[in-house]
Amino acid sequence: MLTPAEFSRQALLALDASEGRSKRRKRDQTPDRLGMDLKRELLQRVAEEAPAPDEFEGWLLQQVILAPASGPVRAMGADILNEYRLSCFDPSFEAWLAEGAPSADALAATSEGGEEACAFPASTQSER
């Protein structure tokens, strides 16, 4: 089982990888960037402070309480907690995250002469 800090380090790498793909979208990315910046900040704090798995939910709640604008922190904290729980119970999600969270749009970028191709692990391709 991943610790919250290990999960956060892998999730940060996945966010970095997805950032390049999202820049290709033609619509205004400002709201997406703000949310992802907040998520990145929370994940970095998790990686640095390394809360224990059984204290992770409480640690996230403390971040919400301490935030001047708690709504966005609450939303991103809930998202992070859900993804962490999924990584603990779904080996294919944990493997996908460890691989850098490759996605189908990366395959499309390769066919357009863009980034290097990547695909979902075989165990998740049939689920999509």
Protein Blocks (a to p, Z undefined) as FASTA:
>chain_A
ZZfklmmmmmmmmmmmmmmmmmmpmbdfklmmmmmmmmmmmmmmmmmnopafklmmmmmm
mmmmmpmblmlmmmmmmmmmmmmmmmmmmmklmmmmmnopaafklmmmmmnopacddddd
fklmmmZZ
